[in-house]
Amino acid sequence: MDFRVEIKDPAIADLAEIVSYIARDNPDAATTLGNNLLDAALSLAETPYKGSPYQKLPGIRKLTFRPFKFFYRVHEARKFVEVLRFWHSARSEPKL
């Protein structure tokens, strides 16, 4: 059975910022990237543990989609994944 994936408000804001920044120079690339990041996050419904554990916080996982990564939490008992943040790898780590 697939997990339900919820993209939290901070992750939505991150994604909007990423897409907006790229759209200044290349709107088509921004749209494609935004869709690809969303698809990668939603793929956690089928494979919620494909990302690696985030060593700094227990219970948090991260998945890299170069040059971006996103952070998420899996709730096994409820079959639920929370996408917490989308982040550019060159930036310092986000507050989770």
N, C-alpha and C positions, 0 to 999 in steps of 0.2 A: 504494500500500500504506500502511495506517495505521501510525502510530508507536505504540509501547507507552508508556504513561504510568505512571510510578511516583511516588507521593506519599511523600516522605521523612518520617522520624519528626518532625523539627522542624515541618514543615508540618501534620502530623496533630495535634501538640500545639497549634499555633496555632489550628487549626480548632476543636478541642475547647474551647479557652479562649474563643473568640469565641461559639460556640454556647452555652456554659455561662453566659456573662455575659448574653446576651440572654434566655436561658430564665428567668432570675430574674423578669423582668417579663412575658414573653410566650413561653411554650413553643412555641406553634404557629409564631410568626414565626421563632424560633430554628431549628426543624426545617426550615422552608422555606428560610431563608438558607443553612443548612449544605448542604442538597441543591443549591441553586443554585450555591454556590461550588464544590462538587465537580463538578457538571455542566460548569461553565466550565473547570475544570482538565482534566477528561477530554476536553473538546472539542479539546484540543491534539493529540489523536491524529490528527485529520483536518487540522488547520491549525496546525502547530507554530510557525509564524513570525508568527502574527497579533499577538502582543505586540510592544512596541517594545524596542530594545536598552536595557539599563540602563547608562547612561554611566559609572557609578562602577566597574563591574567588567566586563572583557571576557568575552564568552561567556555572560553572563547576560541574560535578557530579563524584562520585566515586563508584566503584563496587568492593566488596571484593571477592576474590577467594583464600581462606586461603592457605598459609600465605601471599599471594600477594594481591595487589589491583591495579586497574587501574583507571586512570582519563580520563574523556572525556567530550566533549561539544556537545550538541544537537542543531542543526539548524532546528527548526520546519518548517519554511516556505520553506526551500529548501529540506526537507526530507533527512537530511544529519547528520551523526554522525562522529566526529573527535576523535579518540583515541589518547590521548596526551602522556601518560606515563604508563608503567608497573612498579610496585614498590614493593619491599619486605616490609612487614608491620613493620619489626624491624628497618628499616632505618628511618632517619629523612625525613620529607616530601620533595618531589622533587620540583624543580623550575618549575613552569608552566608559 
